[in-house]
Amino acid sequence: MHLIKLEKLDESVLKNRKVCAVIGFFDGVHLGHKKIITRCTERAEQKKGVSVAFTFDKPPVNIIKGRLDKKLITSYSDKIKLLALTGVDYIVVARFDSGFANLEPEKFCSEILEKKLHIKELFIGEGFRFGKDSAGDIDFLRNYFSRDDVKINEVDIFRIDEIPVSSTEIRKFYSRGDIENVTRFLGRIPSIKGTVVSGDRRGRLVGFPTANIDVFEKYVTPADGVYAGYVHIFYSRRDSQSGDTDKATDEAHRLPAVINIGNNPTFSGKRKWVESHIIEFNENIYGKKIEVFFVAKLRNEITFTGKSELVEQVRADIERAKNYFKKPVLE
């Protein structure tokens, strides 16, 4: 797989390559996205050409509206990794700024789709629009490329239980703490990443130490509550010969955990955290990068009358969570 920024893509790279391309922001890289991308990669193989996923570095809607209109399901780096796993030959990333947002549809087609990507076949989702004021649509594309015999394919929305698989629907599931459907629509266990920081240390005081990460405002997190899940800890190893930390190898450890999202109402907390109590684990991992996976919601966040009631409930949460660790889950 080749990752190239649009501004650095030489016009000769994809010329005469029988390019089959797919366009989208691909937030979450969910099953709906994968359906379109698979159509594109399969067609490229049939034509003995190359597949290209054309995407953007920032959410178009946030740039167009000039504010954080929608939280992201995946970070930019995770999105690229997930796109790479789909099997596309090239990922081309455009810097989405006000100038890009104001490209007229005709210029988008001529300067990018023709001169840069050299498309021979294009795959887009149902209702796809592009260009200044969203003036471009499938009819515009088909009319523009009719003289060049470029095929434009509109792929129907993929549905599960009659619900469209989309980033919007997945955000709704997140907001309700519906981890089962988030998992079904993503096609993988939902997760968030962060660096372990020092919290209020109340978990350790009651006998259940937690690894705390900040909740970033620009990323989607499940609704406040308590969840069963897993934690991956990334331990960096220095290169044995050079000692160069930039060449460190990450080694992931997957550990069962009970995870709380919220601000600890029992202790009148004001700051929101993702707190993971890793079961039967007592290492100091401050400063380590972790990935927290959510398997199922156990309950809502509760205000307890005192420490003993809280301890009793956490013990019950751990026992209930253990039932989920015995079940097979999507990778």
RAZI-V110330 format. One record per residue. RES is the residue in one letter. NEAR is the number of other C-alpha atoms within 12 Angstrom. D_LAST is the distance of its C-alpha to the last C-alpha in whole Angstrom. Layout:
# RAZI-V110330
res=RES near=NEAR d_last=D_LAST
res=RES near=NEAR d_last=D_LAST
This chain:
# RAZI-V110330
res=M near=20 d_last=22
res=H near=23 d_last=25
res=L near=23 d_last=24
res=I near=27 d_last=28
res=K near=23 d_last=30
res=L near=29 d_last=32
res=E near=17 d_last=35
res=K near=15 d_last=34
res=L near=25 d_last=34
res=D near=17 d_last=37
res=E near=20 d_last=38
res=S near=14 d_last=38
res=V near=22 d_last=35
res=L near=31 d_last=34
res=K near=20 d_last=37
res=N near=19 d_last=38
res=R near=26 d_last=34
res=K near=28 d_last=33
res=V near=39 d_last=31
res=C near=44 d_last=29
res=A near=45 d_last=27
res=V near=45 d_last=25
res=I near=39 d_last=26
res=G near=40 d_last=24
res=F near=40 d_last=23
res=F near=43 d_last=19
res=D near=40 d_last=19
res=G near=43 d_last=15
res=V near=39 d_last=14
res=H near=40 d_last=13
res=L near=32 d_last=14
res=G near=35 d_last=17
res=H near=40 d_last=18
res=K near=38 d_last=15
res=K near=30 d_last=18
res=I near=38 d_last=21
res=I near=43 d_last=20
res=T near=29 d_last=19
res=R near=32 d_last=22
res=C near=43 d_last=24
res=T near=35 d_last=22
res=E near=28 d_last=23
res=R near=28 d_last=27
res=A near=31 d_last=27
res=E near=21 d_last=26
res=Q near=15 d_last=29
res=K near=17 d_last=32
res=K near=16 d_last=31
res=G near=27 d_last=30
res=V near=36 d_last=28
res=S near=44 d_last=25
res=V near=50 d_last=25
res=A near=51 d_last=23
res=F near=41 d_last=26
res=T near=35 d_last=25
res=F near=31 d_last=26
res=D near=31 d_last=26
res=K near=34 d_last=27
res=P near=35 d_last=26
res=P near=35 d_last=29
res=V near=24 d_last=30
res=N near=22 d_last=31
res=I near=22 d_last=33
res=I near=24 d_last=35
res=K near=15 d_last=35
res=G near=15 d_last=36
res=R near=14 d_last=34
res=L near=18 d_last=30
res=D near=18 d_last=30
res=K near=25 d_last=26
res=K near=29 d_last=24
res=L near=33 d_last=21
res=I near=39 d_last=17
res=T near=35 d_last=16
res=S near=27 d_last=19
res=Y near=25 d_last=20
res=S near=20 d_last=19
res=D near=23 d_last=15
res=K near=29 d_last=16
res=I near=33 d_last=18
res=K near=21 d_last=15
res=L near=29 d_last=13
res=L near=42 d_last=16
res=A near=25 d_last=16
res=L near=20 d_last=13
res=T near=30 d_last=15
res=G near=26 d_last=17
res=V near=36 d_last=20
res=D near=33 d_last=23
res=Y near=37 d_last=24
res=I near=40 d_last=23
res=V near=38 d_last=27
res=V near=33 d_last=27
res=A near=32 d_last=30
res=R near=24 d_last=31
res=F near=26 d_last=31
res=D near=21 d_last=35
res=S near=20 d_last=38
res=G near=17 d_last=39
res=F near=28 d_last=36
res=A near=31 d_last=36
res=N near=22 d_last=40
res=L near=23 d_last=40
res=E near=23 d_last=41
res=P near=28 d_last=39
res=E near=25 d_last=42
res=K near=24 d_last=41
res=F near=30 d_last=38
res=C near=29 d_last=38
res=S near=21 d_last=41
res=E near=21 d_last=40
res=I near=31 d_last=36
res=L near=36 d_last=35
res=E near=28 d_last=38
res=K near=22 d_last=39
res=K near=33 d_last=36
res=L near=43 d_last=33
res=H near=33 d_last=36
res=I near=40 d_last=34
res=K near=35 d_last=35
res=E near=38 d_last=32
res=L near=42 d_last=30
res=F near=41 d_last=27
res=I near=39 d_last=27
res=G near=33 d_last=26
res=E near=23 d_last=28
res=G near=19 d_last=31
res=F near=27 d_last=30
res=R near=26 d_last=33
res=F near=32 d_last=34
res=G near=29 d_last=37
res=K near=22 d_last=39
res=D near=19 d_last=39
res=S near=23 d_last=37
res=A near=22 d_last=39
res=G near=26 d_last=38
res=D near=28 d_last=36
res=I near=29 d_last=35
res=D near=20 d_last=39
res=F near=22 d_last=40
res=L near=36 d_last=37
res=R near=24 d_last=39
res=N near=19 d_last=42
res=Y near=24 d_last=42
res=F near=24 d_last=40
res=S near=16 d_last=42
res=R near=11 d_last=45
res=D near=17 d_last=42
res=D near=15 d_last=41
res=V near=25 d_last=37
res=K near=27 d_last=35
res=I near=32 d_last=33
res=N near=29 d_last=30
res=E near=27 d_last=29
res=V near=25 d_last=26
res=D near=20 d_last=26
res=I near=24 d_last=24
res=F near=23 d_last=21
res=R near=18 d_last=21
res=I near=20 d_last=19
res=D near=10 d_last=22
res=E near=9 d_last=24
res=I near=19 d_last=23
res=P near=22 d_last=22
res=V near=36 d_last=19
res=S near=35 d_last=20
res=S near=33 d_last=19
res=T near=26 d_last=22
res=E near=27 d_last=21
res=I near=39 d_last=18
res=R near=33 d_last=20
res=K near=25 d_last=22
res=F near=29 d_last=19
res=Y near=33 d_last=18
res=S near=22 d_last=22
res=R near=23 d_last=22
res=G near=33 d_last=19
res=D near=30 d_last=18
res=I near=36 d_last=14
res=E near=28 d_last=13
res=N near=34 d_last=15
res=V near=41 d_last=13
res=T near=31 d_last=10
res=R near=28 d_last=11
res=F near=37 d_last=13
res=L near=38 d_last=11
res=G near=26 d_last=8
res=R near=23 d_last=5
res=I near=29 d_last=6
res=P near=42 d_last=10
res=S near=35 d_last=11
res=I near=36 d_last=15
res=K near=34 d_last=16
res=G near=30 d_last=20
res=T near=28 d_last=22
res=V near=29 d_last=24
res=V near=24 d_last=27
res=S near=23 d_last=30
res=G near=27 d_last=30
res=D near=24 d_last=33
res=R near=20 d_last=32
res=R near=25 d_last=33
res=G near=28 d_last=29
res=R near=21 d_last=31
res=L near=15 d_last=34
res=V near=21 d_last=33
res=G near=22 d_last=31
res=F near=31 d_last=28
res=P near=32 d_last=27
res=T near=38 d_last=24
res=A near=46 d_last=23
res=N near=41 d_last=24
res=I near=36 d_last=23
res=D near=29 d_last=25
res=V near=29 d_last=24
res=F near=21 d_last=24
res=E near=15 d_last=26
res=K near=21 d_last=25
res=Y near=26 d_last=21
res=V near=33 d_last=20
res=T near=41 d_last=19
res=P near=41 d_last=19
res=A near=33 d_last=22
res=D near=30 d_last=24
res=G near=36 d_last=23
res=V near=38 d_last=21
res=Y near=46 d_last=18
res=A near=43 d_last=16
res=G near=42 d_last=13
res=Y near=38 d_last=12
res=V near=42 d_last=14
res=H near=31 d_last=13
res=I near=33 d_last=17
res=F near=26 d_last=18
res=Y near=23 d_last=21
res=S near=23 d_last=23
res=R near=18 d_last=25
res=R near=16 d_last=28
res=D near=14 d_last=29
res=S near=12 d_last=31
res=Q near=10 d_last=34
res=S near=11 d_last=34
res=G near=13 d_last=33
res=D near=13 d_last=32
res=T near=15 d_last=29
res=D near=12 d_last=28
res=K near=14 d_last=27
res=A near=17 d_last=25
res=T near=16 d_last=22
res=D near=19 d_last=19
res=E near=16 d_last=17
res=A near=19 d_last=14
res=H near=20 d_last=14
res=R near=21 d_last=12
res=L near=27 d_last=14
res=P near=32 d_last=15
res=A near=43 d_last=17
res=V near=47 d_last=19
res=I near=48 d_last=19
res=N near=46 d_last=22
res=I near=39 d_last=22
res=G near=32 d_last=26
res=N near=28 d_last=30
res=N near=29 d_last=31
res=P near=23 d_last=33
res=T near=21 d_last=35
res=F near=20 d_last=36
res=S near=16 d_last=37
res=G near=16 d_last=34
res=K near=13 d_last=34
res=R near=20 d_last=31
res=K near=25 d_last=28
res=W near=35 d_last=25
res=V near=43 d_last=22
res=E near=47 d_last=22
res=S near=47 d_last=20
res=H near=40 d_last=22
res=I near=39 d_last=20
res=I near=30 d_last=21
res=E near=16 d_last=23
res=F near=22 d_last=23
res=N near=16 d_last=26
res=E near=14 d_last=26
res=N near=18 d_last=27
res=I near=26 d_last=24
res=Y near=23 d_last=27
res=G near=18 d_last=26
res=K near=27 d_last=23
res=K near=27 d_last=20
res=I near=36 d_last=17
res=E near=35 d_last=14
res=V near=44 d_last=13
res=F near=41 d_last=10
res=F near=46 d_last=12
res=V near=40 d_last=11
res=A near=40 d_last=14
res=K near=34 d_last=18
res=L near=35 d_last=20
res=R near=26 d_last=24
res=N near=24 d_last=26
res=E near=25 d_last=27
res=I near=24 d_last=31
res=T near=19 d_last=34
res=F near=18 d_last=35
res=T near=15 d_last=39
res=G near=15 d_last=38
res=K near=19 d_last=37
res=S near=15 d_last=37
res=E near=16 d_last=35
res=L near=26 d_last=32
res=V near=23 d_last=32
res=E near=18 d_last=32
res=Q near=26 d_last=29
res=V near=35 d_last=27
res=R near=20 d_last=27
res=A near=19 d_last=27
res=D near=32 d_last=23
res=I near=31 d_last=22
res=E near=20 d_last=23
res=R near=23 d_last=21
res=A near=31 d_last=18
res=K near=26 d_last=18
res=N near=20 d_last=18
res=Y near=25 d_last=14
res=F near=25 d_last=13
res=K near=14 d_last=14
res=K near=13 d_last=12
res=P near=10 d_last=9
res=V near=21 d_last=6
res=L near=17 d_last=4
res=E near=15 d_last=0
